[in-house]
Amino acid sequence: MQFELEGPVVEWRGPAPFYFVQVSDEDSEDLKEAARGVEYWGQVPVLARLGDVEFRTALFPKDGRYLVPLKAAVRRAAGVEHGEVVTVRLDVVRG
């Protein structure tokens, strides 16, 4: 199932900064429903597209919603910065 959603790029500080696209509550509920039987440890495998950059990742659950992890290489290639609101396309896939 395909999704197109918009969200801000947020930073989560840990031992190193990690960046994610924050998924809205409503879109998170829709994704959770579409991912039944596919998720593992709460994560949902997806094929994602940010601009012209396509990549595989797994949605990360946090506080009842999902976050789309953005590796540094993906952010650089897509020209995306912290705080920007971006559109990302997601296809829920099997592992």
C-alpha positions in Angstrom: 0.0 0.0 0.0 1.3 3.4 -0.9 1.2 6.6 1.2 2.2 10.1 0.5 2.6 12.3 3.6 4.1 15.5 4.7 5.9 16.2 7.9 8.8 18.1 9.5 12.4 16.9 9.7 13.1 16.5 13.4 16.3 15.8 15.3 16.6 13.2 18.1 19.8 13.6 20.1 21.5 10.5 21.4 25.1 9.5 21.3 24.9 11.1 17.8 22.1 13.1 16.2 19.5 11.2 14.3 17.0 12.8 11.9 13.5 11.7 11.1 10.4 12.8 9.2 7.7 13.0 11.9 4.5 11.3 10.7 1.1 12.8 11.8 -1.1 10.9 14.2 -3.7 10.3 11.5 -1.1 9.0 9.0 0.5 6.8 11.7 -2.9 5.2 12.4 -3.4 4.5 8.7 0.2 3.1 8.4 -0.3 0.9 11.4 -3.5 -0.6 9.9 -1.8 -1.2 6.5 1.2 -2.9 8.2 -0.7 -5.5 10.2 1.3 -8.8 9.9 4.3 -7.0 8.4 5.7 -5.1 11.4 8.4 -6.4 13.6 9.3 -5.1 17.1 6.9 -2.2 16.2 8.9 -1.2 13.2 7.4 -1.2 9.7 9.6 -2.0 6.6 9.1 0.5 3.8 10.4 1.6 0.5 10.6 5.4 0.8 11.1 8.2 -1.7 12.1 11.7 -0.7 12.3 13.9 -3.8 14.3 11.9 -6.3 16.0 9.7 -3.6 14.6 6.2 -3.1 15.7 4.2 -0.1 14.7 1.2 2.1 14.1 1.8 5.8 11.8 0.8 8.7 9.4 3.2 10.3 10.4 3.8 14.0 7.5 3.9 16.5 7.7 6.7 19.1 5.0 8.1 21.4 2.1 6.5 19.4 3.2 7.7 16.0 5.9 6.8 13.4 9.1 8.4 12.5 10.8 7.9 9.1 14.6 7.6 9.6 16.7 9.8 7.3 20.3 8.8 7.0 22.8 11.5 6.4 23.4 10.3 2.8 19.7 10.5 2.1 19.4 14.0 3.6 22.4 15.3 1.6 21.2 13.7 -1.7 17.7 15.2 -1.2 19.0 18.5 0.0 16.9 18.3 3.2 17.7 20.2 6.4 16.5 20.0 10.0 13.2 21.8 10.5 12.0 21.6 6.9 8.6 20.2 6.1 9.0 17.6 3.4 6.8 15.2 1.4 7.8 11.5 1.6 6.2 8.6 -0.3 6.1 5.3 1.4 5.3 1.7 0.2 4.8 -0.8 3.0 6.9 -3.9 2.0 7.6 -7.3 3.4 11.0 -7.4 5.0 
